[in-house]
Amino acid sequence: MGDVAAKVKVMPNSPEVDLDELQELLEDSLPQGAKIRGFERDDVAFGLVALLPTVIVPDDAGGTEAVEEAFSGVEGVESVSVENVGRL
């Protein structure tokens, strides 16, 4: 089995959320075996900026559900959605 790369859209709950701190919290919340291969930022509207981490998970780990749950539990996160998924 290989690895799966997923681009995940993480919406903060307000424009006042410190995105650098949020990035660190997301990295710290990752389940075992998952890793982040970089972040992008996407201007949404009215000063709100979404984080778009590319997460690498083992193919046999059950997909991105564990990562989505972990990210959803981070303080300052409004919503989490998977934008696209592909095999490495």
SULPETA-V576114 format. One record per pair of residues at least 6 apart in sequence whose ideal C-beta (glycine too) atoms are under 7 Angstrom apart, sorted by sequence separation. I is the first residue (numbers start at 1). J is the second residue. D is the distance in Angstrom with one decimal. If there is no record, write none. Layout:
i;j;d
I;J;D
I;J;D
This chain:
i;j;d
30;36;6.8
43;49;5.6
44;50;5.3
71;77;6.1
42;49;6.8
57;64;6.3
41;49;5.2
42;50;4.6
72;80;5.0
27;36;5.7
55;64;6.8
71;80;4.5
12;22;6.1
41;51;6.2
42;52;5.7
57;67;6.3
41;52;7.0
39;51;5.8
40;52;4.1
55;67;5.3
68;80;5.1
39;52;6.7
39;53;5.0
68;82;6.9
10;26;6.6
23;39;5.7
38;54;5.4
36;53;4.9
37;54;4.8
36;54;6.8
64;82;5.5
36;55;5.7
37;56;5.4
34;55;5.8
35;56;5.2
64;85;6.8
19;41;6.8
34;56;6.8
34;57;4.7
33;57;6.5
33;58;5.2
26;53;6.2
23;51;6.4
33;61;5.6
22;51;6.4
19;49;6.2
15;46;6.8
52;83;6.9
15;47;3.9
19;51;6.3
15;48;5.0
34;67;5.5
31;66;4.3
12;48;7.0
31;67;6.4
30;67;6.7
11;50;5.2
31;70;5.6
10;50;6.4
30;70;6.3
9;50;5.4
10;51;4.5
29;70;4.4
29;71;6.4
9;52;5.7
10;53;6.8
29;73;6.7
7;52;5.7
8;53;5.6
26;71;5.9
29;74;5.3
7;54;5.3
8;55;5.7
26;74;5.9
5;54;5.9
6;55;5.1
25;74;4.9
25;75;6.9
5;56;5.5
6;57;7.0
3;56;5.3
4;57;5.4
3;57;6.8
22;76;5.5
3;58;5.9
4;59;5.4
3;59;6.2
8;64;7.0
1;58;6.8
2;59;5.2
1;59;4.1
6;64;4.7
1;60;4.8
8;67;6.7
17;76;4.5
10;71;5.7
8;71;6.7
13;76;5.9
12;76;5.5
13;77;6.8
12;77;6.6
13;78;4.0
12;78;6.2
10;77;5.9
11;78;4.5
11;79;4.6
10;80;5.5
8;80;6.2
9;81;4.9
8;82;5.6
9;83;5.1
8;83;6.7
6;82;5.4
7;83;4.4
7;84;5.2
6;85;4.6
4;85;6.1
5;86;5.5
4;87;5.8
5;88;5.5
4;88;7.0
2;87;5.7
3;88;4.5
2;88;5.7
